[in-house]
Amino acid sequence: MSDPKQKSRLSGTVRHRLMLVVDDFKQTEKKTLEKAITFAEEAHQKQFLRPTKEKPEKGEPYIVHPMRVALILLEEVEIKDVIAVASALLHDVIEAKRETISVSDIEREFGRPIAMLVSILTKPPMPPYIEEAEKKSRLVMYHKRIEQATVMVRIVKLADRLDSLRSAPDWANRAEKETYLAETRDFYIPLAEKSDDYLHEELLAACEQLELDLKFN
């Protein structure tokens, strides 16, 4: 069994790193980002990322993912836009709690600009009972929505994909890795190429790492 204290230390370490960067923002922006962190922590409580080779029962605490996406924007892409960073922190909260969190809730708590970004970034529901063709159709529509969105929306989504892709070699499920790699090659690499040079290069590098893992493992 994995150590809950180790998981707590991991999320605590990522949170501390994020808070150090957030501390440099203006006071009003800092409050917004601190509120977004807390909101995301509550939404993703008791949720975990995909199982990994080292943790086959369940992966890391889910909250580390949106916090790392925010850090990619802040530290790597050097985007200090509070709307973008808050949206990165909140990008999965509706998917996590569709029954209790809506776009209207995000708008009430954080304002319309952040709510609109989160709305665009939120994937459509994919219940297990719908047919595969319908799932593919919904995913195509989602990709079109991202592709037609502003550069800022696309950059947040690409940072989201990059963080997950960097973790993919450690995933336990090989089929998920193969699907993720194909989707990244087909959609996210072309999207990055016309959106941000840095993210394009990093996604290509992450794809290469995943390809090597699939080849030798």
Secondary structure, DSSP 8 states (H G I E B T S, - for coil): ---HHHHHHHHHHHHHHHHHHHTTS-HHHHHHHHHHHHHHHHHTTT-B---BSS-SS--SBTTHHHHHHHHIIIIIS----HHHHHHHHHTTHHHHTTTT--HHHHHHHH-HHHHHHHHHHS-----TTS-HHHHHHHHHHHHHHHHTS-HHHHHHHHHHHHHHHHHGGGBS-HHHHHHHHHHIIIIIHHHHHTT-HHHHHHHHHHHHHHHHHHHH-
